[in-house]
Amino acid sequence: MRDLVDYIVKSFIGEDNYEIVLVEDGDKVDIRVLVDKDKIAKVIGKGGKIAKSIRTLVRSASRGSDIYYSVFFEER
């Protein structure tokens, strides 16, 4: 799932403007995307639509897996 989030975010803001951190806790994995302050609006989108779409894609791709993925976007 990290690769999927990496590919999507890279297409929006470029390669050097973010960092992805995985936080694992048993069968739950939090994917934290740390984005530069000046680029965070491009990832979240108007009304949060892009962030919601990324979360939906990750949820759909992980369907059938025993691991639950959550995606969070934060400024760094």
mmCIF file of the N, C-alpha and C atoms, coordinates in Angstrom:
data_MODEL
# 
_entry.id   MODEL 
# 
loop_
_atom_site.group_PDB 
_atom_site.id 
_atom_site.type_symbol 
_atom_site.label_atom_id 
_atom_site.label_alt_id 
_atom_site.label_comp_id 
_atom_site.label_asym_id 
_atom_site.label_entity_id 
_atom_site.label_seq_id 
_atom_site.pdbx_PDB_ins_code 
_atom_site.Cartn_x 
_atom_site.Cartn_y 
_atom_site.Cartn_z 
_atom_site.occupancy 
_atom_site.B_iso_or_equiv 
_atom_site.pdbx_formal_charge 
_atom_site.auth_seq_id 
_atom_site.auth_comp_id 
_atom_site.auth_asym_id 
_atom_site.auth_atom_id 
_atom_site.pdbx_PDB_model_num 
ATOM 1   N N  . MET A 1 1  ? 0.802   -1.187 0.000  1.00 0.00 ? 1  MET A N  1 
ATOM 2   C CA . MET A 1 1  ? 0.000   0.000  0.000  1.00 0.00 ? 1  MET A CA 1 
ATOM 3   C C  . MET A 1 1  ? 0.853   1.262  0.000  1.00 0.00 ? 1  MET A C  1 
ATOM 4   N N  . ARG A 1 2  ? 2.038   1.153  0.599  1.00 0.00 ? 2  ARG A N  1 
ATOM 5   C CA . ARG A 1 2  ? 2.940   2.305  0.613  1.00 0.00 ? 2  ARG A CA 1 
ATOM 6   C C  . ARG A 1 2  ? 3.275   2.739  -0.796 1.00 0.00 ? 2  ARG A C  1 
ATOM 7   N N  . ASP A 1 3  ? 3.513   1.773  -1.679 1.00 0.00 ? 3  ASP A N  1 
ATOM 8   C CA . ASP A 1 3  ? 3.855   2.094  -3.055 1.00 0.00 ? 3  ASP A CA 1 
ATOM 9   C C  . ASP A 1 3  ? 2.703   2.787  -3.781 1.00 0.00 ? 3  ASP A C  1 
ATOM 10  N N  . LEU A 1 4  ? 1.495   2.362  -3.512 1.00 0.00 ? 4  LEU A N  1 
ATOM 11  C CA . LEU A 1 4  ? 0.324   2.986  -4.127 1.00 0.00 ? 4  LEU A CA 1 
ATOM 12  C C  . LEU A 1 4  ? 0.197   4.442  -3.686 1.00 0.00 ? 4  LEU A C  1 
ATOM 13  N N  . VAL A 1 5  ? 0.291   4.694  -2.392 1.00 0.00 ? 5  VAL A N  1 
ATOM 14  C CA . VAL A 1 5  ? 0.203   6.063  -1.878 1.00 0.00 ? 5  VAL A CA 1 
ATOM 15  C C  . VAL A 1 5  ? 1.361   6.905  -2.401 1.00 0.00 ? 5  VAL A C  1 
ATOM 16  N N  . ASP A 1 6  ? 2.554   6.321  -2.452 1.00 0.00 ? 6  ASP A N  1 
ATOM 17  C CA . ASP A 1 6  ? 3.730   7.014  -2.968 1.00 0.00 ? 6  ASP A CA 1 
ATOM 18  C C  . ASP A 1 6  ? 3.512   7.445  -4.416 1.00 0.00 ? 6  ASP A C  1 
ATOM 19  N N  . TYR A 1 7  ? 2.999   6.558  -5.235 1.00 0.00 ? 7  TYR A N  1 
ATOM 20  C CA . TYR A 1 7  ? 2.765   6.853  -6.650 1.00 0.00 ? 7  TYR A CA 1 
ATOM 21  C C  . TYR A 1 7  ? 1.746   7.978  -6.819 1.00 0.00 ? 7  TYR A C  1 
ATOM 22  N N  . ILE A 1 8  ? 0.656   7.917  -6.065 1.00 0.00 ? 8  ILE A N  1 
ATOM 23  C CA . ILE A 1 8  ? -0.401  8.921  -6.206 1.00 0.00 ? 8  ILE A CA 1 
ATOM 24  C C  . ILE A 1 8  ? 0.075   10.290 -5.739 1.00 0.00 ? 8  ILE A C  1 
ATOM 25  N N  . VAL A 1 9  ? 0.701   10.352 -4.567 1.00 0.00 ? 9  VAL A N  1 
ATOM 26  C CA . VAL A 1 9  ? 1.144   11.634 -4.022 1.00 0.00 ? 9  VAL A CA 1 
ATOM 27  C C  . VAL A 1 9  ? 2.249   12.231 -4.887 1.00 0.00 ? 9  VAL A C  1 
ATOM 28  N N  . LYS A 1 10 ? 3.147   11.397 -5.392 1.00 0.00 ? 10 LYS A N  1 
ATOM 29  C CA . LYS A 1 10 ? 4.221   11.876 -6.249 1.00 0.00 ? 10 LYS A CA 1 
ATOM 30  C C  . LYS A 1 10 ? 3.671   12.525 -7.512 1.00 0.00 ? 10 LYS A C  1 
ATOM 31  N N  . SER A 1 11 ? 2.582   12.002 -8.043 1.00 0.00 ? 11 SER A N  1 
ATOM 32  C CA . SER A 1 11 ? 1.999   12.576 -9.250 1.00 0.00 ? 11 SER A CA 1 
ATOM 33  C C  . SER A 1 11 ? 1.377   13.949 -8.995 1.00 0.00 ? 11 SER A C  1 
ATOM 34  N N  . PHE A 1 12 ? 0.987   14.240 -7.754 1.00 0.00 ? 12 PHE A N  1 
ATOM 35  C CA . PHE A 1 12 ? 0.403   15.541 -7.433 1.00 0.00 ? 12 PHE A CA 1 
ATOM 36  C C  . PHE A 1 12 ? 1.442   16.599 -7.099 1.00 0.00 ? 12 PHE A C  1 
ATOM 37  N N  . ILE A 1 13 ? 2.452   16.259 -6.308 1.00 0.00 ? 13 ILE A N  1 
ATOM 38  C CA . ILE A 1 13 ? 3.329   17.315 -5.781 1.00 0.00 ? 13 ILE A CA 1 
ATOM 39  C C  . ILE A 1 13 ? 4.807   17.135 -6.077 1.00 0.00 ? 13 ILE A C  1 
ATOM 40  N N  . GLY A 1 14 ? 5.210   16.101 -6.752 1.00 0.00 ? 14 GLY A N  1 
ATOM 41  C CA . GLY A 1 14 ? 6.626   15.908 -7.029 1.00 0.00 ? 14 GLY A CA 1 
ATOM 42  C C  . GLY A 1 14 ? 7.296   15.042 -5.977 1.00 0.00 ? 14 GLY A C  1 
ATOM 43  N N  . GLU A 1 15 ? 8.555   14.725 -6.237 1.00 0.00 ? 15 GLU A N  1 
ATOM 44  C CA . GLU A 1 15 ? 9.239   13.709 -5.445 1.00 0.00 ? 15 GLU A CA 1 
ATOM 45  C C  . GLU A 1 15 ? 9.855   14.215 -4.144 1.00 0.00 ? 15 GLU A C  1 
ATOM 46  N N  . ASP A 1 16 ? 10.269  15.471 -4.092 1.00 0.00 ? 16 ASP A N  1 
ATOM 47  C CA . ASP A 1 16 ? 11.045  15.953 -2.951 1.00 0.00 ? 16 ASP A CA 1 
ATOM 48  C C  . ASP A 1 16 ? 10.215  16.666 -1.888 1.00 0.00 ? 16 ASP A C  1 
ATOM 49  N N  . ASN A 1 17 ? 8.907   16.691 -2.031 1.00 0.00 ? 17 ASN A N  1 
ATOM 50  C CA . ASN A 1 17 ? 8.082   17.513 -1.157 1.00 0.00 ? 17 ASN A CA 1 
ATOM 51  C C  . ASN A 1 17 ? 7.316   16.744 -0.089 1.00 0.00 ? 17 ASN A C  1 
ATOM 52  N N  . TYR A 1 18 ? 7.605   15.461 0.091  1.00 0.00 ? 18 TYR A N  1 
ATOM 53  C CA . TYR A 1 18 ? 6.860   14.683 1.064  1.00 0.00 ? 18 TYR A CA 1 
ATOM 54  C C  . TYR A 1 18 ? 7.687   13.504 1.564  1.00 0.00 ? 18 TYR A C  1 
ATOM 55  N N  . GLU A 1 19 ? 7.171   12.880 2.623  1.00 0.00 ? 19 GLU A N  1 
ATOM 56  C CA . GLU A 1 19 ? 7.791   11.698 3.214  1.00 0.00 ? 19 GLU A CA 1 
ATOM 57  C C  . GLU A 1 19 ? 6.660   10.792 3.707  1.00 0.00 ? 19 GLU A C  1 
ATOM 58  N N  . ILE A 1 20 ? 6.833   9.485  3.554  1.00 0.00 ? 20 ILE A N  1 
ATOM 59  C CA . ILE A 1 20 ? 5.808   8.540  3.994  1.00 0.00 ? 20 ILE A CA 1 
ATOM 60  C C  . ILE A 1 20 ? 6.353   7.716  5.151  1.00 0.00 ? 20 ILE A C  1 
ATOM 61  N N  . VAL A 1 21 ? 5.583   7.668  6.245  1.00 0.00 ? 21 VAL A N  1 
ATOM 62  C CA . VAL A 1 21 ? 5.968   6.918  7.435  1.00 0.00 ? 21 VAL A CA 1 
ATOM 63  C C  . VAL A 1 21 ? 4.878   5.881  7.709  1.00 0.00 ? 21 VAL A C  1 
ATOM 64  N N  . LEU A 1 22 ? 5.282   4.629  7.919  1.00 0.00 ? 22 LEU A N  1 
ATOM 65  C CA . LEU A 1 22 ? 4.340   3.566  8.266  1.00 0.00 ? 22 LEU A CA 1 
ATOM 66  C C  . LEU A 1 22 ? 4.393   3.313  9.767  1.00 0.00 ? 22 LEU A C  1 
ATOM 67  N N  . VAL A 1 23 ? 3.230   3.257  10.395 1.00 0.00 ? 23 VAL A N  1 
ATOM 68  C CA . VAL A 1 23 ? 3.124   2.952  11.816 1.00 0.00 ? 23 VAL A CA 1 
ATOM 69  C C  . VAL A 1 23 ? 2.270   1.696  11.922 1.00 0.00 ? 23 VAL A C  1 
ATOM 70  N N  . GLU A 1 24 ? 2.908   0.582  12.305 1.00 0.00 ? 24 GLU A N  1 
ATOM 71  C CA . GLU A 1 24 ? 2.212   -0.698 12.366 1.00 0.00 ? 24 GLU A CA 1 
ATOM 72  C C  . GLU A 1 24 ? 1.834   -1.033 13.807 1.00 0.00 ? 24 GLU A C  1 
ATOM 73  N N  . ASP A 1 25 ? 0.616   -1.540 13.962 1.00 0.00 ? 25 ASP A N  1 
ATOM 74  C CA . ASP A 1 25 ? 0.129   -1.944 15.275 1.00 0.00 ? 25 ASP A CA 1 
ATOM 75  C C  . ASP A 1 25 ? -0.740  -3.188 15.087 1.00 0.00 ? 25 ASP A C  1 
ATOM 76  N N  . GLY A 1 26 ? -0.107  -4.334 15.068 1.00 0.00 ? 26 GLY A N  1 
ATOM 77  C CA . GLY A 1 26 ? -0.833  -5.585 14.878 1.00 0.00 ? 26 GLY A CA 1 
ATOM 78  C C  . GLY A 1 26 ? -1.396  -5.684 13.473 1.00 0.00 ? 26 GLY A C  1 
ATOM 79  N N  . ASP A 1 27 ? -2.719  -5.730 13.371 1.00 0.00 ? 27 ASP A N  1 
ATOM 80  C CA . ASP A 1 27 ? -3.350  -5.848 12.058 1.00 0.00 ? 27 ASP A CA 1 
ATOM 81  C C  . ASP A 1 27 ? -3.806  -4.495 11.510 1.00 0.00 ? 27 ASP A C  1 
ATOM 82  N N  . LYS A 1 28 ? -3.334  -3.408 12.108 1.00 0.00 ? 28 LYS A N  1 
ATOM 83  C CA . LYS A 1 28 ? -3.670  -2.063 11.654 1.00 0.00 ? 28 LYS A CA 1 
ATOM 84  C C  . LYS A 1 28 ? -2.385  -1.327 11.269 1.00 0.00 ? 28 LYS A C  1 
ATOM 85  N N  . VAL A 1 29 ? -2.399  -0.683 10.101 1.00 0.00 ? 29 VAL A N  1 
ATOM 86  C CA . VAL A 1 29 ? -1.242  0.076  9.628  1.00 0.00 ? 29 VAL A CA 1 
ATOM 87  C C  . VAL A 1 29 ? -1.700  1.495  9.312  1.00 0.00 ? 29 VAL A C  1 
ATOM 88  N N  . ASP A 1 30 ? -1.038  2.473  9.911  1.00 0.00 ? 30 ASP A N  1 
ATOM 89  C CA . ASP A 1 30 ? -1.297  3.875  9.610  1.00 0.00 ? 30 ASP A CA 1 
ATOM 90  C C  . ASP A 1 30 ? -0.232  4.347  8.627  1.00 0.00 ? 30 ASP A C  1 
ATOM 91  N N  . ILE A 1 31 ? -0.666  4.882  7.515  1.00 0.00 ? 31 ILE A N  1 
ATOM 92  C CA . ILE A 1 31 ? 0.244   5.462  6.523  1.00 0.00 ? 31 ILE A CA 1 
ATOM 93  C C  . ILE A 1 31 ? 0.172   6.968  6.720  1.00 0.00 ? 31 ILE A C  1 
ATOM 94  N N  . ARG A 1 32 ? 1.242   7.545  7.216  1.00 0.00 ? 32 ARG A N  1 
ATOM 95  C CA . ARG A 1 32 ? 1.300   8.985  7.466  1.00 0.00 ? 32 ARG A CA 1 
ATOM 96  C C  . ARG A 1 32 ? 2.114   9.641  6.362  1.00 0.00 ? 32 ARG A C  1 
ATOM 97  N N  . VAL A 1 33 ? 1.481   10.556 5.656  1.00 0.00 ? 33 VAL A N  1 
ATOM 98  C CA . VAL A 1 33 ? 2.131   11.294 4.579  1.00 0.00 ? 33 VAL A CA 1 
ATOM 99  C C  . VAL A 1 33 ? 2.462   12.678 5.112  1.00 0.00 ? 33 VAL A C  1 
ATOM 100 N N  . LEU A 1 34 ? 3.741   12.945 5.297  1.00 0.00 ? 34 LEU A N  1 
ATOM 101 C CA . LEU A 1 34 ? 4.205   14.233 5.807  1.00 0.00 ? 34 LEU A CA 1 
ATOM 102 C C  . LEU A 1 34 ? 4.567   15.109 4.608  1.00 0.00 ? 34 LEU A C  1 
ATOM 103 N N  . VAL A 1 35 ? 3.795   16.173 4.401  1.00 0.00 ? 35 VAL A N  1 
ATOM 104 C CA . VAL A 1 35 ? 3.913   17.007 3.212  1.00 0.00 ? 35 VAL A CA 1 
ATOM 105 C C  . VAL A 1 35 ? 4.424   18.384 3.617  1.00 0.00 ? 35 VAL A C  1 
ATOM 106 N N  . ASP A 1 36 ? 5.252   18.981 2.742  1.00 0.00 ? 36 ASP A N  1 
ATOM 107 C CA . ASP A 1 36 ? 5.718   20.345 2.991  1.00 0.00 ? 36 ASP A CA 1 
ATOM 108 C C  . ASP A 1 36 ? 4.543   21.299 3.118  1.00 0.00 ? 36 ASP A C  1 
ATOM 109 N N  . LYS A 1 37 ? 4.742   22.335 3.912  1.00 0.00 ? 37 LYS A N  1 
ATOM 110 C CA . LYS A 1 37 ? 3.665   23.267 4.238  1.00 0.00 ? 37 LYS A CA 1 
ATOM 111 C C  . LYS A 1 37 ? 3.066   23.928 2.992  1.00 0.00 ? 37 LYS A C  1 
ATOM 112 N N  . ASP A 1 38 ? 3.895   24.259 2.018  1.00 0.00 ? 38 ASP A N  1 
ATOM 113 C CA . ASP A 1 38 ? 3.390   24.955 0.836  1.00 0.00 ? 38 ASP A CA 1 
ATOM 114 C C  . ASP A 1 38 ? 2.722   24.026 -0.180 1.00 0.00 ? 38 ASP A C  1 
ATOM 115 N N  . LYS A 1 39 ? 2.797   22.713 -0.004 1.00 0.00 ? 39 LYS A N  1 
ATOM 116 C CA . LYS A 1 39 ? 2.212   21.753 -0.943 1.00 0.00 ? 39 LYS A CA 1 
ATOM 117 C C  . LYS A 1 39 ? 1.029   20.973 -0.368 1.00 0.00 ? 39 LYS A C  1 
ATOM 118 N N  . ILE A 1 40 ? 0.713   21.170 0.903  1.00 0.00 ? 40 ILE A N  1 
ATOM 119 C CA . ILE A 1 40 ? -0.323  20.369 1.548  1.00 0.00 ? 40 ILE A CA 1 
ATOM 120 C C  . ILE A 1 40 ? -1.694  20.580 0.904  1.00 0.00 ? 40 ILE A C  1 
ATOM 121 N N  . ALA A 1 41 ? -1.959  21.778 0.402  1.00 0.00 ? 41 ALA A N  1 
ATOM 122 C CA . ALA A 1 41 ? -3.262  22.061 -0.210 1.00 0.00 ? 41 ALA A CA 1 
ATOM 123 C C  . ALA A 1 41 ? -3.476  21.251 -1.483 1.00 0.00 ? 41 ALA A C  1 
ATOM 124 N N  . LYS A 1 42 ? -2.406  20.977 -2.212 1.00 0.00 ? 42 LYS A N  1 
ATOM 125 C CA . LYS A 1 42 ? -2.536  20.183 -3.435 1.00 0.00 ? 42 LYS A CA 1 
ATOM 126 C C  . LYS A 1 42 ? -2.908  18.736 -3.136 1.00 0.00 ? 42 LYS A C  1 
ATOM 127 N N  . VAL A 1 43 ? -2.450  18.217 -2.019 1.00 0.00 ? 43 VAL A N  1 
ATOM 128 C CA . VAL A 1 43 ? -2.736  16.824 -1.669 1.00 0.00 ? 43 VAL A CA 1 
ATOM 129 C C  . VAL A 1 43 ? -4.127  16.690 -1.057 1.00 0.00 ? 43 VAL A C  1 
ATOM 130 N N  . ILE A 1 44 ? -4.533  17.647 -0.249 1.00 0.00 ? 44 ILE A N  1 
ATOM 131 C CA . ILE A 1 44 ? -5.845  17.570 0.386  1.00 0.00 ? 44 ILE A CA 1 
ATOM 132 C C  . ILE A 1 44 ? -6.949  17.908 -0.609 1.00 0.00 ? 44 ILE A C  1 
ATOM 133 N N  . GLY A 1 45 ? -6.729  18.901 -1.434 1.00 0.00 ? 45 GLY A N  1 
ATOM 134 C CA . GLY A 1 45 ? -7.712  19.267 -2.448 1.00 0.00 ? 45 GLY A CA 1 
ATOM 135 C C  . GLY A 1 45 ? -8.826  20.127 -1.892 1.00 0.00 ? 45 GLY A C  1 
ATOM 136 N N  . LYS A 1 46 ? -9.656  20.602 -2.780 1.00 0.00 ? 46 LYS A N  1 
ATOM 137 C CA . LYS A 1 46 ? -10.762 21.481 -2.407 1.00 0.00 ? 46 LYS A CA 1 
ATOM 138 C C  . LYS A 1 46 ? -11.813 20.680 -1.640 1.00 0.00 ? 46 LYS A C  1 
ATOM 139 N N  . GLY A 1 47 ? -12.014 21.041 -0.395 1.00 0.00 ? 47 GLY A N  1 
ATOM 140 C CA . GLY A 1 47 ? -12.985 20.342 0.434  1.00 0.00 ? 47 GLY A CA 1 
ATOM 141 C C  . GLY A 1 47 ? -12.541 18.951 0.846  1.00 0.00 ? 47 GLY A C  1 
ATOM 142 N N  . GLY A 1 48 ? -11.261 18.633 0.671  1.00 0.00 ? 48 GLY A N  1 
ATOM 143 C CA . GLY A 1 48 ? -10.747 17.326 1.068  1.00 0.00 ? 48 GLY A CA 1 
ATOM 144 C C  . GLY A 1 48 ? -11.037 16.209 0.081  1.00 0.00 ? 48 GLY A C  1 
ATOM 145 N N  . LYS A 1 49 ? -11.431 16.563 -1.138 1.00 0.00 ? 49 LYS A N  1 
ATOM 146 C CA . LYS A 1 49 ? -11.835 15.550 -2.114 1.00 0.00 ? 49 LYS A CA 1 
ATOM 147 C C  . LYS A 1 49 ? -10.694 14.639 -2.546 1.00 0.00 ? 49 LYS A C  1 
ATOM 148 N N  . ILE A 1 50 ? -9.503  15.195 -2.739 1.00 0.00 ? 50 ILE A N  1 
ATOM 149 C CA . ILE A 1 50 ? -8.372  14.369 -3.187 1.00 0.00 ? 50 ILE A CA 1 
ATOM 150 C C  . ILE A 1 50 ? -7.941  13.428 -2.069 1.00 0.00 ? 50 ILE A C  1 
ATOM 151 N N  . ALA A 1 51 ? -7.853  13.929 -0.846 1.00 0.00 ? 51 ALA A N  1 
ATOM 152 C CA . ALA A 1 51 ? -7.475  13.079 0.288  1.00 0.00 ? 51 ALA A CA 1 
ATOM 153 C C  . ALA A 1 51 ? -8.483  11.950 0.478  1.00 0.00 ? 51 ALA A C  1 
ATOM 154 N N  . LYS A 1 52 ? -9.753  12.256 0.348  1.00 0.00 ? 52 LYS A N  1 
ATOM 155 C CA . LYS A 1 52 ? -10.789 11.243 0.486  1.00 0.00 ? 52 LYS A CA 1 
ATOM 156 C C  . LYS A 1 52 ? -10.674 10.200 -0.620 1.00 0.00 ? 52 LYS A C  1 
ATOM 157 N N  . SER A 1 53 ? -10.352 10.632 -1.828 1.00 0.00 ? 53 SER A N  1 
ATOM 158 C CA . SER A 1 53 ? -10.189 9.701  -2.946 1.00 0.00 ? 53 SER A CA 1 
ATOM 159 C C  . SER A 1 53 ? -9.003  8.773  -2.739 1.00 0.00 ? 53 SER A C  1 
ATOM 160 N N  . ILE A 1 54 ? -7.907  9.310  -2.215 1.00 0.00 ? 54 ILE A N  1 
ATOM 161 C CA . ILE A 1 54 ? -6.728  8.483  -1.934 1.00 0.00 ? 54 ILE A CA 1 
ATOM 162 C C  . ILE A 1 54 ? -7.069  7.443  -0.874 1.00 0.00 ? 54 ILE A C  1 
ATOM 163 N N  . ARG A 1 55 ? -7.783  7.839  0.164  1.00 0.00 ? 55 ARG A N  1 
ATOM 164 C CA . ARG A 1 55 ? -8.191  6.896  1.210  1.00 0.00 ? 55 ARG A CA 1 
ATOM 165 C C  . ARG A 1 55 ? -9.103  5.807  0.643  1.00 0.00 ? 55 ARG A C  1 
ATOM 166 N N  . THR A 1 56 ? -9.997  6.180  -0.267 1.00 0.00 ? 56 THR A N  1 
ATOM 167 C CA . THR A 1 56 ? -10.895 5.206  -0.889 1.00 0.00 ? 56 THR A CA 1 
ATOM 168 C C  . THR A 1 56 ? -10.125 4.212  -1.735 1.00 0.00 ? 56 THR A C  1 
ATOM 169 N N  . LEU A 1 57 ? -9.142  4.685  -2.497 1.00 0.00 ? 57 LEU A N  1 
ATOM 170 C CA . LEU A 1 57 ? -8.322  3.789  -3.312 1.00 0.00 ? 57 LEU A CA 1 
ATOM 171 C C  . LEU A 1 57 ? -7.551  2.798  -2.453 1.00 0.00 ? 57 LEU A C  1 
ATOM 172 N N  . VAL A 1 58 ? -6.990  3.266  -1.351 1.00 0.00 ? 58 VAL A N  1 
ATOM 173 C CA . VAL A 1 58 ? -6.238  2.381  -0.459 1.00 0.00 ? 58 VAL A CA 1 
ATOM 174 C C  . VAL A 1 58 ? -7.170  1.353  0.173  1.00 0.00 ? 58 VAL A C  1 
ATOM 175 N N  . ARG A 1 59 ? -8.346  1.785  0.593  1.00 0.00 ? 59 ARG A N  1 
ATOM 176 C CA . ARG A 1 59 ? -9.314  0.863  1.186  1.00 0.00 ? 59 ARG A CA 1 
ATOM 177 C C  . ARG A 1 59 ? -9.743  -0.201 0.174  1.00 0.00 ? 59 ARG A C  1 
ATOM 178 N N  . SER A 1 60 ? -9.969  0.213  -1.068 1.00 0.00 ? 60 SER A N  1 
ATOM 179 C CA . SER A 1 60 ? -10.373 -0.742 -2.111 1.00 0.00 ? 60 SER A CA 1 
ATOM 180 C C  . SER A 1 60 ? -9.255  -1.709 -2.460 1.00 0.00 ? 60 SER A C  1 
ATOM 181 N N  . ALA A 1 61 ? -8.028  -1.218 -2.525 1.00 0.00 ? 61 ALA A N  1 
ATOM 182 C CA . ALA A 1 61 ? -6.894  -2.074 -2.868 1.00 0.00 ? 61 ALA A CA 1 
ATOM 183 C C  . ALA A 1 61 ? -6.590  -3.072 -1.762 1.00 0.00 ? 61 ALA A C  1 
ATOM 184 N N  . SER A 1 62 ? -6.914  -2.733 -0.522 1.00 0.00 ? 62 SER A N  1 
ATOM 185 C CA . SER A 1 62 ? -6.611  -3.634 0.590  1.00 0.00 ? 62 SER A CA 1 
ATOM 186 C C  . SER A 1 62 ? -7.767  -4.572 0.924  1.00 0.00 ? 62 SER A C  1 
ATOM 187 N N  . ARG A 1 63 ? -8.845  -4.471 0.195  1.00 0.00 ? 63 ARG A N  1 
ATOM 188 C CA . ARG A 1 63 ? -9.999  -5.344 0.446  1.00 0.00 ? 63 ARG A CA 1 
ATOM 189 C C  . ARG A 1 63 ? -9.587  -6.803 0.282  1.00 0.00 ? 63 ARG A C  1 
ATOM 190 N N  . GLY A 1 64 ? -9.980  -7.636 1.180  1.00 0.00 ? 64 GLY A N  1 
ATOM 191 C CA . GLY A 1 64 ? -9.607  -9.040 1.156  1.00 0.00 ? 64 GLY A CA 1 
ATOM 192 C C  . GLY A 1 64 ? -8.344  -9.330 1.941  1.00 0.00 ? 64 GLY A C  1 
ATOM 193 N N  . SER A 1 65 ? -7.669  -8.289 2.375  1.00 0.00 ? 65 SER A N  1 
ATOM 194 C CA . SER A 1 65 ? -6.461  -8.441 3.177  1.00 0.00 ? 65 SER A CA 1 
ATOM 195 C C  . SER A 1 65 ? -6.843  -8.476 4.657  1.00 0.00 ? 65 SER A C  1 
ATOM 196 N N  . ASP A 1 66 ? -5.998  -9.072 5.467  1.00 0.00 ? 66 ASP A N  1 
ATOM 197 C CA . ASP A 1 66 ? -6.236  -9.121 6.904  1.00 0.00 ? 66 ASP A CA 1 
ATOM 198 C C  . ASP A 1 66 ? -5.786  -7.855 7.613  1.00 0.00 ? 66 ASP A C  1 
ATOM 199 N N  . ILE A 1 67 ? -5.147  -6.958 6.871  1.00 0.00 ? 67 ILE A N  1 
ATOM 200 C CA . ILE A 1 67 ? -4.597  -5.737 7.459  1.00 0.00 ? 67 ILE A CA 1 
ATOM 201 C C  . ILE A 1 67 ? -5.492  -4.557 7.089  1.00 0.00 ? 67 ILE A C  1 
ATOM 202 N N  . TYR A 1 68 ? -5.789  -3.701 8.089  1.00 0.00 ? 68 TYR A N  1 
ATOM 203 C CA . TYR A 1 68 ? -6.594  -2.498 7.878  1.00 0.00 ? 68 TYR A CA 1 
ATOM 204 C C  . TYR A 1 68 ? -5.641  -1.309 7.730  1.00 0.00 ? 68 TYR A C  1 
ATOM 205 N N  . TYR A 1 69 ? -5.771  -0.557 6.641  1.00 0.00 ? 69 TYR A N  1 
ATOM 206 C CA . TYR A 1 69 ? -4.904  0.584  6.364  1.00 0.00 ? 69 TYR A CA 1 
ATOM 207 C C  . TYR A 1 69 ? -5.660  1.888  6.565  1.00 0.00 ? 69 TYR A C  1 
ATOM 208 N N  . SER A 1 70 ? -4.997  2.863  7.181  1.00 0.00 ? 70 SER A N  1 
ATOM 209 C CA . SER A 1 70 ? -5.516  4.224  7.331  1.00 0.00 ? 70 SER A CA 1 
ATOM 210 C C  . SER A 1 70 ? -4.494  5.187  6.759  1.00 0.00 ? 70 SER A C  1 
ATOM 211 N N  . VAL A 1 71 ? -4.949  6.226  6.096  1.00 0.00 ? 71 VAL A N  1 
ATOM 212 C CA . VAL A 1 71 ? -4.046  7.211  5.495  1.00 0.00 ? 71 VAL A CA 1 
ATOM 213 C C  . VAL A 1 71 ? -4.291  8.564  6.158  1.00 0.00 ? 71 VAL A C  1 
ATOM 214 N N  . PHE A 1 72 ? -3.209  9.202  6.625  1.00 0.00 ? 72 PHE A N  1 
ATOM 215 C CA . PHE A 1 72 ? -3.277  10.515 7.250  1.00 0.00 ? 72 PHE A CA 1 
ATOM 216 C C  . PHE A 1 72 ? -2.332  11.460 6.530  1.00 0.00 ? 72 PHE A C  1 
ATOM 217 N N  . PHE A 1 73 ? -2.746  12.709 6.366  1.00 0.00 ? 73 PHE A N  1 
ATOM 218 C CA . PHE A 1 73 ? -1.917  13.734 5.735  1.00 0.00 ? 73 PHE A CA 1 
ATOM 219 C C  . PHE A 1 73 ? -1.598  14.792 6.770  1.00 0.00 ? 73 PHE A C  1 
ATOM 220 N N  . GLU A 1 74 ? -0.296  15.116 6.907  1.00 0.00 ? 74 GLU A N  1 
ATOM 221 C CA . GLU A 1 74 ? 0.146   16.076 7.914  1.00 0.00 ? 74 GLU A CA 1 
ATOM 222 C C  . GLU A 1 74 ? 1.199   16.987 7.312  1.00 0.00 ? 74 GLU A C  1 
ATOM 223 N N  . GLU A 1 75 ? 1.294   18.213 7.864  1.00 0.00 ? 75 GLU A N  1 
ATOM 224 C CA . GLU A 1 75 ? 2.357   19.137 7.465  1.00 0.00 ? 75 GLU A CA 1 
ATOM 225 C C  . GLU A 1 75 ? 3.647   18.755 8.160  1.00 0.00 ? 75 GLU A C  1 
ATOM 226 N N  . ARG A 1 76 ? 4.754   19.011 7.499  1.00 0.00 ? 76 ARG A N  1 
ATOM 227 C CA . ARG A 1 76 ? 6.048   18.799 8.164  1.00 0.00 ? 76 ARG A CA 1 
ATOM 228 C C  . ARG A 1 76 ? 6.844   20.070 8.176  1.00 0.00 ? 76 ARG A C  1 
# 
